[in-house]
Amino acid sequence: MTASLSRVPCTVITGFLGAGKTTLIRNLLENAKGKRLAIIVNEFGDVGIDGEILKGCGIDTCPEENIVELANGCICCTVADDFVPALDQILSRTPKVDHILIETSGLALPKPLVQAFQWPTVKSRVTVDGVVAVVDGPALADGRVASDLDALQAQRAADDSLDHDDPVEEVFQDQIACADLIILSKSDLMDAAGSVRANAVIGEHVARAVKVVPTAQGKVDPSVLLGLGLAVEDDVENRKTHHDDELDHEHDDFDSFVLDIPSIASPDELAKRVALAAEQENVLRVKGFVEVGGKPMRLLQAVGPRVNHYYDRAWTPDDDRRSRLVVIGLKGLNRPAIERILAG
């Protein structure tokens, strides 16, 4: 069934922590070819890093007021309280938006969100054009679902009492089970054999015929992702996931906190500390803005042992120039130890 032309199409972009969702969306914004876009960004943690990145793009077809952040919560758990008001806000904009992108947090399950599009007050105005899952290619090639879960895998292998299907893998599997298109990110970091392994992992968990698109730096022609016209809300029950029999789900398996650190002198030194925290303390994701002494630009710091950092834009007079990092990991994070590592 195709979507009604009278409703605004929405693309749900899901994927695990650090997979590359924000990079993909930024590329879509920069190549929209006049299509007026709006974005709902759902963060896990108290500081909206991804929303800030997108707001700093300065793209006319997606002005800052068209970017709505839902911070410190999972969109699939707070649909009525957070998502519907955000949708109302975007749909009231003039001129009318042509397409809405919804970036879920790395911990969100897409299916409960898509089910909300069945509500009469929602369905009459918007439709799910498609669900896109972004997966970390090199991680999958190495047998992981995220950048560094070696410690978790070793713990699970050593303890027969642990559940065979750990929560992180279930989140990953539920995300791709609901997808209409899978973006295999960071393909430039894999050789041919690695690509085969990554695709094999995806194939093990996808029950439907779903196209896998390899990408580097999030570069995908928008026509590949937008305008699918699938009206996913009418087909969502055919996407079988681990949580289909649950009335609700919890994120008690994950912790997050915000850490203020001093201004730094060396981005490379901070990158080493982030990698060390990921290795020693089961940290899945570190992201934030950092002040570098003597530099007018703010440094964006992100993810795991394969740490990325770059200057995204100059500081403005209205910016809070504190260096702040959002740390996300498995339940029971040792905050004092992580603070010692990251603060230097």
Disulfide bonds with the S-S distance in Angstrom:
none
